[in-house]
Amino acid sequence: MAYGLIPILPASANIDLENFGVFLPENSVADIRKVIFDAAKMDVDECKQRAILTAAAIRENYSPEKFNISLKNAVQQIVSKKSSRAVI
């Protein structure tokens, strides 16, 4: 996706597809087939625009640096919740 590959993902992937990705409603063979065929019919200009938006979104929101910050924040939240529950 960092190079512009347009994602086709279900909600369980936990990635906000904003206006660049293609939502996959169900993980059934029929839905996957339909979404893939629909994506293959996408206009060239729309495909280019989505590819640009995909690469930009990944750079901004899913970089290794952002991951490290998110992980650090999550660990700090867990530790602070555990500390506040500790009985002294």
Buried (B, 14 or more C-beta within 10 A) or exposed (E): BEEBEBBBBBEEEEBEBEEBBBEBEEEEEEEBEBBEEEBEEEEEEEBEBBBEBBBEBBEEEBEEEEEEEEEEEEEEEEEEEEEEEEEE
